[in-house]
């Protein structure tokens, strides 16, 4: 009888530290359309059967006016499904439930960090016991990401003085210089 092979995850320290190159397959990730469909179906199923901590945080996000910085529940980013994701900020929130595999979570976090998505881990028990403190942590993380993005934009503008990104004229009238 032959020995059966089992799938095992490599230790995160063994994987490459460089960010993977984005391909023109699977919305910028090297993922087949079939795999993306499966991921979106899994995310849809997770939205239908959310935990109590997830529902509580989703309710608070729905009540808050976050403008363009809204969080999407069970967002698919690459080949990962994060509990809450903000595409504009490149910020993902992961709720640590009791009994989940930390090895897989750390590997997912590392791959997301490699492509510029910052992952904030939040314990489910913290959400259920003191949601205001959790929301304060999330607000601080959002402000840090906004500051990082603005700093990178300033650095890019300084390094590329001939590039001009004018905002579109949304009022419909003639453009005025104030």
C-alpha atoms as an extended CHARMM CRD file, in Angstrom:
* protein
*
       178  EXT
         1         1  UNK       CA              0.0000000000        0.0000000000        0.0000000000  PROA      1               0.0000000000
         2         2  UNK       CA              1.2960000000        3.4680000000       -0.8440000000  PROA      2               0.0000000000
         3         3  UNK       CA              1.6710000000        6.2440000000        1.6840000000  PROA      3               0.0000000000
         4         4  UNK       CA             -0.8980000000        9.0060000000        1.3420000000  PROA      4               0.0000000000
         5         5  UNK       CA              0.3140000000       12.5250000000        0.8670000000  PROA      5               0.0000000000
         6         6  UNK       CA             -1.2160000000       15.1860000000        3.0490000000  PROA      6               0.0000000000
         7         7  UNK       CA             -1.3310000000       18.8870000000        2.4100000000  PROA      7               0.0000000000
         8         8  UNK       CA              0.6250000000       20.9830000000        4.8580000000  PROA      8               0.0000000000
         9         9  UNK       CA              1.1920000000       24.6920000000        5.1440000000  PROA      9               0.0000000000
        10        10  UNK       CA              4.7220000000       25.9440000000        5.0420000000  PROA      10              0.0000000000
        11        11  UNK       CA              6.0280000000       27.9510000000        7.9320000000  PROA      11              0.0000000000
        12        12  UNK       CA              5.5120000000       31.6850000000        7.1190000000  PROA      12              0.0000000000
        13        13  UNK       CA              9.2600000000       32.2580000000        7.5410000000  PROA      13              0.0000000000
        14        14  UNK       CA              9.9380000000       29.8440000000        4.6420000000  PROA      14              0.0000000000
        15        15  UNK       CA              7.8560000000       31.7420000000        2.0980000000  PROA      15              0.0000000000
        16        16  UNK       CA              9.2530000000       34.5430000000       -0.0240000000  PROA      16              0.0000000000
        17        17  UNK       CA              9.2470000000       38.0300000000        1.4680000000  PROA      17              0.0000000000
        18        18  UNK       CA              8.8080000000       39.7780000000       -1.8750000000  PROA      18              0.0000000000
        19        19  UNK       CA              5.3940000000       40.7930000000       -3.1100000000  PROA      19              0.0000000000
        20        20  UNK       CA              4.0670000000       38.6540000000       -5.9530000000  PROA      20              0.0000000000
        21        21  UNK       CA              3.8580000000       40.3200000000       -9.3410000000  PROA      21              0.0000000000
        22        22  UNK       CA              0.3070000000       41.1300000000      -10.3630000000  PROA      22              0.0000000000
        23        23  UNK       CA             -0.9140000000       39.3380000000      -13.4610000000  PROA      23              0.0000000000
        24        24  UNK       CA             -3.6950000000       40.2190000000      -15.8630000000  PROA      24              0.0000000000
        25        25  UNK       CA             -5.6720000000       37.1760000000      -14.8120000000  PROA      25              0.0000000000
        26        26  UNK       CA             -8.3680000000       37.0730000000      -12.1420000000  PROA      26              0.0000000000
        27        27  UNK       CA             -8.7720000000       40.8310000000      -11.6350000000  PROA      27              0.0000000000
        28        28  UNK       CA             -5.0560000000       41.4540000000      -11.1920000000  PROA      28              0.0000000000
        29        29  UNK       CA             -4.3140000000       38.3350000000       -9.1740000000  PROA      29              0.0000000000
        30        30  UNK       CA             -3.1650000000       35.0440000000      -10.6090000000  PROA      30              0.0000000000
        31        31  UNK       CA             -6.4640000000       33.3540000000       -9.8640000000  PROA      31              0.0000000000
        32        32  UNK       CA             -8.7170000000       31.5930000000      -12.3260000000  PROA      32              0.0000000000
        33        33  UNK       CA            -12.2160000000       32.9140000000      -12.8970000000  PROA      33              0.0000000000
        34        34  UNK       CA            -13.5850000000       29.6080000000      -11.5970000000  PROA      34              0.0000000000
        35        35  UNK       CA            -11.6500000000       30.0200000000       -8.3140000000  PROA      35              0.0000000000
        36        36  UNK       CA            -12.8380000000       33.6370000000       -8.0110000000  PROA      36              0.0000000000
        37        37  UNK       CA            -16.4350000000       32.4850000000       -8.4530000000  PROA      37              0.0000000000
        38        38  UNK       CA            -15.9400000000       29.9320000000       -5.6720000000  PROA      38              0.0000000000
        39        39  UNK       CA            -14.4450000000       32.6050000000       -3.3890000000  PROA      39              0.0000000000
        40        40  UNK       CA            -17.3400000000       34.9800000000       -4.0260000000  PROA      40              0.0000000000
        41        41  UNK       CA            -19.8250000000       32.2060000000       -3.3270000000  PROA      41              0.0000000000
        42        42  UNK       CA            -18.0290000000       31.4040000000       -0.0550000000  PROA      42              0.0000000000
        43        43  UNK       CA            -18.1200000000       35.0950000000        0.8990000000  PROA      43              0.0000000000
        44        44  UNK       CA            -21.8430000000       35.2100000000        0.1080000000  PROA      44              0.0000000000
        45        45  UNK       CA            -22.3850000000       32.1600000000        2.3190000000  PROA      45              0.0000000000
        46        46  UNK       CA            -20.3740000000       33.7710000000        5.1500000000  PROA      46              0.0000000000
        47        47  UNK       CA            -22.5370000000       36.9100000000        4.8950000000  PROA      47              0.0000000000
        48        48  UNK       CA            -25.6530000000       34.7630000000        5.2400000000  PROA      48              0.0000000000
        49        49  UNK       CA            -24.3200000000       32.9480000000        8.3340000000  PROA      49              0.0000000000
        50        50  UNK       CA            -22.3340000000       35.5660000000       10.2690000000  PROA      50              0.0000000000
        51        51  UNK       CA            -21.2260000000       35.2700000000       13.8820000000  PROA      51              0.0000000000
        52        52  UNK       CA            -22.6870000000       37.4780000000       16.6060000000  PROA      52              0.0000000000
        53        53  UNK       CA            -19.5020000000       39.5620000000       16.7920000000  PROA      53              0.0000000000
        54        54  UNK       CA            -19.5860000000       40.0720000000       13.0410000000  PROA      54              0.0000000000
        55        55  UNK       CA            -23.2480000000       41.1070000000       13.1150000000  PROA      55              0.0000000000
        56        56  UNK       CA            -22.6190000000       43.5800000000       15.9430000000  PROA      56              0.0000000000
        57        57  UNK       CA            -19.7250000000       45.2480000000       14.1380000000  PROA      57              0.0000000000
        58        58  UNK       CA            -21.6210000000       45.2940000000       10.8210000000  PROA      58              0.0000000000
        59        59  UNK       CA            -24.5590000000       46.9860000000       12.5620000000  PROA      59              0.0000000000
        60        60  UNK       CA            -22.2990000000       49.7270000000       13.9400000000  PROA      60              0.0000000000
        61        61  UNK       CA            -20.6840000000       50.2600000000       10.5280000000  PROA      61              0.0000000000
        62        62  UNK       CA            -24.1230000000       50.5160000000        8.9090000000  PROA      62              0.0000000000
        63        63  UNK       CA            -25.1880000000       53.1670000000       11.4410000000  PROA      63              0.0000000000
        64        64  UNK       CA            -21.9850000000       55.2030000000       11.0090000000  PROA      64              0.0000000000
        65        65  UNK       CA            -21.5110000000       57.6660000000        8.1690000000  PROA      65              0.0000000000
        66        66  UNK       CA            -18.0450000000       56.7220000000        6.9230000000  PROA      66              0.0000000000
        67        67  UNK       CA            -18.4050000000       58.4050000000        3.5350000000  PROA      67              0.0000000000
        68        68  UNK       CA            -16.0690000000       56.9220000000        0.9550000000  PROA      68              0.0000000000
        69        69  UNK       CA            -14.3290000000       54.8790000000        3.6560000000  PROA      69              0.0000000000
        70        70  UNK       CA            -17.1060000000       52.3210000000        4.0900000000  PROA      70              0.0000000000
        71        71  UNK       CA            -16.3070000000       48.7190000000        4.9740000000  PROA      71              0.0000000000
        72        72  UNK       CA            -17.5600000000       45.7930000000        2.9000000000  PROA      72              0.0000000000
        73        73  UNK       CA            -18.5720000000       42.6280000000        4.7440000000  PROA      73              0.0000000000
        74        74  UNK       CA            -16.7110000000       39.4290000000        3.8290000000  PROA      74              0.0000000000
        75        75  UNK       CA            -14.7210000000       41.0630000000        1.0560000000  PROA      75              0.0000000000
        76        76  UNK       CA            -12.6900000000       38.9900000000       -1.3890000000  PROA      76              0.0000000000
        77        77  UNK       CA             -9.1420000000       40.3280000000       -1.7690000000  PROA      77              0.0000000000
        78        78  UNK       CA             -7.0340000000       38.1560000000       -4.0340000000  PROA      78              0.0000000000
        79        79  UNK       CA             -7.4890000000       34.6060000000       -2.8170000000  PROA      79              0.0000000000
        80        80  UNK       CA             -8.4730000000       35.6530000000        0.7200000000  PROA      80              0.0000000000
        81        81  UNK       CA            -11.8150000000       36.4940000000        2.2600000000  PROA      81              0.0000000000
        82        82  UNK       CA            -11.5270000000       39.1360000000        4.9790000000  PROA      82              0.0000000000
        83        83  UNK       CA            -14.2940000000       39.8580000000        7.4810000000  PROA      83              0.0000000000
        84        84  UNK       CA            -14.4190000000       43.5690000000        6.6120000000  PROA      84              0.0000000000
        85        85  UNK       CA            -12.4870000000       45.3330000000        3.8860000000  PROA      85              0.0000000000
        86        86  UNK       CA            -12.0000000000       48.9190000000        2.8010000000  PROA      86              0.0000000000
        87        87  UNK       CA            -10.6850000000       49.1370000000       -0.7430000000  PROA      87              0.0000000000
        88        88  UNK       CA             -9.9630000000       52.8880000000       -0.6520000000  PROA      88              0.0000000000
        89        89  UNK       CA             -7.7300000000       52.6340000000        2.4250000000  PROA      89              0.0000000000
        90        90  UNK       CA             -6.2870000000       49.2080000000        1.7140000000  PROA      90              0.0000000000
        91        91  UNK       CA             -7.4140000000       48.1330000000        5.1710000000  PROA      91              0.0000000000
        92        92  UNK       CA             -8.8230000000       44.7550000000        6.1720000000  PROA      92              0.0000000000
        93        93  UNK       CA            -10.3660000000       43.7790000000        9.5010000000  PROA      93              0.0000000000
        94        94  UNK       CA            -10.0910000000       40.1640000000       10.5970000000  PROA      94              0.0000000000
        95        95  UNK       CA            -12.2300000000       38.9470000000       13.4760000000  PROA      95              0.0000000000
        96        96  UNK       CA            -10.4690000000       36.2530000000       15.4950000000  PROA      96              0.0000000000
        97        97  UNK       CA            -13.1040000000       33.6860000000       16.4030000000  PROA      97              0.0000000000
        98        98  UNK       CA            -12.5750000000       30.9520000000       19.0050000000  PROA      98              0.0000000000
        99        99  UNK       CA            -10.9980000000       27.8320000000       17.5340000000  PROA      99              0.0000000000
       100       100  UNK       CA             -9.7740000000       29.2170000000       14.2150000000  PROA      100             0.0000000000
       101       101  UNK       CA             -6.4420000000       28.1370000000       12.7450000000  PROA      101             0.0000000000
       102       102  UNK       CA             -3.8500000000       30.8480000000       13.4480000000  PROA      102             0.0000000000
       103       103  UNK       CA             -1.3670000000       29.4220000000       10.9180000000  PROA      103             0.0000000000
       104       104  UNK       CA             -3.7340000000       30.0100000000        8.0110000000  PROA      104             0.0000000000
       105       105  UNK       CA             -4.6710000000       33.4480000000        9.3440000000  PROA      105             0.0000000000
       106       106  UNK       CA             -1.0130000000       34.5170000000        9.6550000000  PROA      106             0.0000000000
       107       107  UNK       CA             -0.2590000000       33.2950000000        6.1490000000  PROA      107             0.0000000000
       108       108  UNK       CA             -3.2540000000       35.1760000000        4.7390000000  PROA      108             0.0000000000
       109       109  UNK       CA             -2.1980000000       38.3150000000        6.6140000000  PROA      109             0.0000000000
       110       110  UNK       CA              1.3330000000       38.0540000000        5.2630000000  PROA      110             0.0000000000
       111       111  UNK       CA              0.1370000000       37.7120000000        1.6730000000  PROA      111             0.0000000000
       112       112  UNK       CA             -2.2090000000       40.6830000000        2.0610000000  PROA      112             0.0000000000
       113       113  UNK       CA              0.5230000000       42.8250000000        3.6490000000  PROA      113             0.0000000000
       114       114  UNK       CA              2.7970000000       41.9320000000        0.7130000000  PROA      114             0.0000000000
       115       115  UNK       CA              0.4090000000       43.6210000000       -1.7150000000  PROA      115             0.0000000000
       116       116  UNK       CA             -0.2090000000       46.6650000000        0.4580000000  PROA      116             0.0000000000
       117       117  UNK       CA             -3.3150000000       45.7060000000        2.4250000000  PROA      117             0.0000000000
       118       118  UNK       CA             -2.9580000000       46.3290000000        6.1500000000  PROA      118             0.0000000000
       119       119  UNK       CA             -4.7120000000       43.7440000000        8.3180000000  PROA      119             0.0000000000
       120       120  UNK       CA             -6.1020000000       44.6280000000       11.7510000000  PROA      120             0.0000000000
       121       121  UNK       CA             -6.9210000000       41.6150000000       13.9070000000  PROA      121             0.0000000000
       122       122  UNK       CA             -9.7490000000       41.9650000000       16.4130000000  PROA      122             0.0000000000
       123       123  UNK       CA            -10.8350000000       39.3580000000       18.9510000000  PROA      123             0.0000000000
       124       124  UNK       CA            -14.5230000000       38.4400000000       18.7390000000  PROA      124             0.0000000000
       125       125  UNK       CA            -14.7870000000       38.5790000000       22.5320000000  PROA      125             0.0000000000
       126       126  UNK       CA            -13.5840000000       42.2160000000       22.4820000000  PROA      126             0.0000000000
       127       127  UNK       CA            -16.3180000000       43.1540000000       20.0220000000  PROA      127             0.0000000000
       128       128  UNK       CA            -19.0190000000       41.5670000000       22.1500000000  PROA      128             0.0000000000
       129       129  UNK       CA            -17.7940000000       43.0140000000       25.4720000000  PROA      129             0.0000000000
       130       130  UNK       CA            -16.4700000000       46.5050000000       24.5800000000  PROA      130             0.0000000000
       131       131  UNK       CA            -17.4020000000       47.5000000000       21.0390000000  PROA      131             0.0000000000
       132       132  UNK       CA            -16.6630000000       51.1990000000       21.6430000000  PROA      132             0.0000000000
       133       133  UNK       CA            -12.9860000000       50.4580000000       22.3700000000  PROA      133             0.0000000000
       134       134  UNK       CA            -12.8420000000       48.3040000000       19.2260000000  PROA      134             0.0000000000
       135       135  UNK       CA            -14.3450000000       51.1080000000       17.1450000000  PROA      135             0.0000000000
       136       136  UNK       CA            -11.7600000000       53.4960000000       18.6010000000  PROA      136             0.0000000000
       137       137  UNK       CA             -8.9610000000       51.1190000000       17.4980000000  PROA      137             0.0000000000
       138       138  UNK       CA            -10.4750000000       50.9030000000       14.0210000000  PROA      138             0.0000000000
       139       139  UNK       CA            -10.7450000000       54.7090000000       13.8240000000  PROA      139             0.0000000000
       140       140  UNK       CA             -7.0750000000       55.0770000000       14.7750000000  PROA      140             0.0000000000
       141       141  UNK       CA             -6.0770000000       52.4980000000       12.1430000000  PROA      141             0.0000000000
       142       142  UNK       CA             -8.1530000000       54.3340000000        9.5230000000  PROA      142             0.0000000000
       143       143  UNK       CA             -6.5270000000       57.6790000000       10.3840000000  PROA      143             0.0000000000
       144       144  UNK       CA             -3.0670000000       56.1040000000       10.1540000000  PROA      144             0.0000000000
       145       145  UNK       CA             -3.8690000000       54.6520000000        6.7200000000  PROA      145             0.0000000000
       146       146  UNK       CA             -5.2370000000       57.9850000000        5.4850000000  PROA      146             0.0000000000
       147       147  UNK       CA             -2.0460000000       59.7230000000        6.6670000000  PROA      147             0.0000000000
       148       148  UNK       CA              0.1140000000       57.0350000000        4.9880000000  PROA      148             0.0000000000
       149       149  UNK       CA             -1.7870000000       57.3940000000        1.7110000000  PROA      149             0.0000000000
       150       150  UNK       CA             -1.4910000000       61.1910000000        1.7640000000  PROA      150             0.0000000000
       151       151  UNK       CA              2.2450000000       60.9650000000        2.4930000000  PROA      151             0.0000000000
       152       152  UNK       CA              2.7590000000       58.5360000000       -0.3980000000  PROA      152             0.0000000000
       153       153  UNK       CA              0.7900000000       60.8450000000       -2.7080000000  PROA      153             0.0000000000
       154       154  UNK       CA              2.9690000000       63.8100000000       -1.6720000000  PROA      154             0.0000000000
       155       155  UNK       CA              6.1340000000       61.7940000000       -2.2510000000  PROA      155             0.0000000000
       156       156  UNK       CA              4.8780000000       60.6850000000       -5.6550000000  PROA      156             0.0000000000
       157       157  UNK       CA              3.9760000000       64.2610000000       -6.6330000000  PROA      157             0.0000000000
       158       158  UNK       CA              7.4190000000       65.4900000000       -5.5580000000  PROA      158             0.0000000000
       159       159  UNK       CA              9.1810000000       62.7260000000       -7.4950000000  PROA      159             0.0000000000
       160       160  UNK       CA              7.0390000000       63.2990000000      -10.6190000000  PROA      160             0.0000000000
       161       161  UNK       CA              6.5610000000       67.0730000000      -11.0390000000  PROA      161             0.0000000000
       162       162  UNK       CA              5.3980000000       66.8220000000      -14.6620000000  PROA      162             0.0000000000
       163       163  UNK       CA              2.3850000000       64.6750000000      -13.8260000000  PROA      163             0.0000000000
       164       164  UNK       CA             -0.7620000000       66.6730000000      -13.1180000000  PROA      164             0.0000000000
       165       165  UNK       CA             -3.8910000000       65.0560000000      -11.8120000000  PROA      165             0.0000000000
       166       166  UNK       CA             -6.6110000000       67.6470000000      -12.0320000000  PROA      166             0.0000000000
       167       167  UNK       CA             -9.9170000000       66.8210000000      -10.4520000000  PROA      167             0.0000000000
       168       168  UNK       CA            -12.8570000000       66.4940000000      -12.8230000000  PROA      168             0.0000000000
       169       169  UNK       CA            -15.2500000000       69.4010000000      -13.0160000000  PROA      169             0.0000000000
       170       170  UNK       CA            -18.3110000000       67.9520000000      -11.3230000000  PROA      170             0.0000000000
       171       171  UNK       CA            -20.3820000000       71.1140000000      -11.0420000000  PROA      171             0.0000000000
       172       172  UNK       CA            -21.1120000000       71.2690000000      -14.7390000000  PROA      172             0.0000000000
       173       173  UNK       CA            -20.2230000000       74.9580000000      -15.0130000000  PROA      173             0.0000000000
       174       174  UNK       CA            -17.0040000000       76.6150000000      -16.0990000000  PROA      174             0.0000000000
       175       175  UNK       CA            -13.9710000000       75.9360000000      -13.9940000000  PROA      175             0.0000000000
       176       176  UNK       CA            -12.7860000000       78.7580000000      -11.7810000000  PROA      176             0.0000000000
       177       177  UNK       CA             -9.4220000000       79.2020000000      -10.1490000000  PROA      177             0.0000000000
       178       178  UNK       CA             -9.8950000000       80.3800000000       -6.5960000000  PROA      178             0.0000000000
